[in-house]
Every structure is written in structure tokens, then in C-alpha cells.
Amino acid sequence: METNNRKIGIGKEIIELMKSNIREYMMYIALVLIMIFFTWKTQGAFIQARNISNLINQAGYVAILAVGMTLILILKHIDLSVGYVAGFCGAVAAILMTKYGLSEWIVIPMVMVIGLLIGLYQGFLVTKVGVPAFVTTLAGMFIFRGLLNLTLQNTGTIIIPNKGFNALSNGFIPDLPLGMEIHVLTFLIGVIAVVYLIRSEFKIRKNRIKYQFKNPSKPVFIAKLLFLSTVIMVIVTVLAKYSGMPWTAVTVAIILLIYNYILNKTRLGRYIYGIGGNEQAAGLSGVNVKAVTLFAFCSMSALAALAGVLYTSRLQSATPTAGLGFELDAIASAYIGGVAVSVGIGRVTNTIIGTLVIMSLTNGMNLMGVDISYQYVVKGIIFIIAVAFDVRTRSKGR
């Protein structure tokens, strides 16, 4: 009887935990449901190793854009130019490698510096001149779309023969020379990721207990860790039995770790959240609002340049249509990932989940042969539902 009561108590706690953290868990639930649906509709093709690798490579450039966009949205700005900044920078990279014969190791930093300068220009207009970010970046969208077309008007699509560059979004990390059927290094990375997750969660729980914040019970806490660890290891095992972990995943993971550290462990991160929560109060407390905002725009455009490199690498070519709609996927990913519409709230880790939701929809519908027009309709509906849900749950929370 006591065991049954305990089970009922844990069940009630899980339900209460879900209700109180519905915004946090909804994106995970949505991602799982989407993956189950497409696995069913494609007779298992969606969950196969080849397609999972393809999904990671497809989502890579959007994830990097979405991480940068998260900072911009937390500060209550927007950057509509990132799609064509990415396309333009990708075209510049292609020209530098094919026409001038430069190595990808020289080209990639050069292109990211170009992105940084673009962010400096747009950030200057927003912070010093006072032009609204919407207007500045809308103008930037037109400018860099024009520059992309001008860059490629004499050559058209540029095919890139550079194998090292193309491997960035099509290659896999090398394995340890152990002669095993499974990709050992990928499996070890998965184990390290699970250990890091468990260590981080225990540290967070310890701090919450220290400051007397509400914590889930140990059984619920352990169940959450087991679930997340299982998901990580299932994905890693699927990849390890195929060709291993794509380089795209490594690139996204590095960017994610850097920006997660900035937002959660540095004074700059606290300033970003403070400005997003109340810009006037942050300014009165001594925060240099203009400098922080300028950093966010520089960061966004540098990441857009990197995203352009990944996209160009994936296609193994630079095309005049590169960048079309990238900003929409990035903005949608950030909002689906939990960035608040009116309050300075958001986490880059959740933004990655939002990206997987958007790109899983795209990937699954492509496998099903759904017309591109209907794909835009479906993604638009999912986007508005996510934002409406966020607005309603936050208003109820207040």
C-alpha cells in the first residue's frame, strides 16, 4: 500500500512538474512527437542513421544562426539580414578558394572577419545613429542580396573542388585505429556528453538546494537524467554504427558551449539578460547598453558568416539563391526554443532544440515528398502556435 502511495505521489509530482515547467518541456515533447510521426509515415526511413546524419548537416547552419539570433531577440532587437549575409559570405569564400587558390584555413577566418565588419556596421547604425534594428537589417537584407547577385553574376553557381572545405558539412570525425565495427570515438564522445550532463545537473541541483529553491524529488530528478542520457546515447549509437559523428555536429557543439558559457557564466551574459528584462534599469545601474548591443550584432553577423561557410560546404557550391529564408528559420527556432516575445528570456541550449523541431519538420516532409508550398504553410502554423502558447502560458504565470 505504501509503495502504491509513493508511486501515486511521484506521478502527481511529475504532472505538477510538467505543468509548472510546461514551456521548458513542450519543445522536447514536440520534437519527440514529430520524430515518432515521421518515423511512422516514412516506414522507419526518418530514424535511419543516414537520415539522422543528413538531418544534423541540414540543421547545422540554421542552429548557428539561431544561437546568434537568440542574443539579438533577448535584447528585443531583430536581424533580418542574416540570411543574405550568410549567402554573400559563402560566395566570397567560394571565390577566394576557386579564383585565388587560397586554403580553407585562411578563407574561413577571412570570411568571419567580413561578417564581423558587417555586424559592426549594422550595430553602429542601431546603437550610435539610432536607426531601428528592423529598418537597419531590412536594408541589410536588400544590400547583401544585391551583393550576392553581383558577386556571382559573371560566374553563376561556383562549384568548389576543395575537399577539406567540403568535408566541413559532409564529412565525419576520424575514428580511433582500433579496428572495431562501431565508430569508437563517436561513442566515447557520447559517454563524455552524458557524464557532463549528469555532472552539470547535479551541480545545478546542489546550488538550488543551497539557495533553498524548489527542487524535484530524487526519483523524478533521476528519471529526468535517465531519459536525457538515453536519448543522447541512442542517437550517438545510431551514428556510431554508421560513419560516426558529422563535423557539423562538432562545430555546432563548440558554438553552443561558447555561447552557453557567455550567457550563464559571464558578466556580459548577465548584462544581456538585464538589458532584455529592463533596458532603462540596466542603463541606470551602469551597464553600457550600446556596447552590449553592438557586441550582439557583431556576434550575429560573424556567426552568419560561419553559417554561410557551412551551407556552401554542404552544397559544395555557391549559388545566387543561398540565404533565402535563412533568417526565418533562425527566428522561428529561437522562439520555438523558448525565447520570450516581450521579456528578456532565452537559452541557447533550448534554441538548438527549436532548430531540431524546425529542421525535423523540413526533413520529414521532404522524405514524404510534401510540396514546398505546403511545407511553408506547416512551418508557419507551428511557429504561430509556439509563440501563442508562449504568450498565453507566460500571461497565466503572471
Secondary structure as UniProt FT lines:
FT   HELIX           2..20
FT   HELIX           22..41
FT   TURN            42..44
FT   TURN            46..47
FT   HELIX           49..74
FT   TURN            75..76
FT   HELIX           82..98
FT   HELIX           104..124
FT   HELIX           125..129
FT   HELIX           133..152
FT   TURN            153..155
FT   STRAND          158..159
FT   HELIX           163..166
FT   TURN            167..170
FT   HELIX           184..210
FT   TURN            211..212
FT   HELIX           218..240
FT   TURN            241..243
FT   HELIX           247..265
FT   HELIX           267..277
FT   HELIX           279..284
FT   TURN            285..286
FT   HELIX           289..315
FT   STRAND          317..318
FT   TURN            320..325
FT   HELIX           326..336
FT   TURN            337..338
FT   HELIX           348..368
FT   HELIX           372..397
//
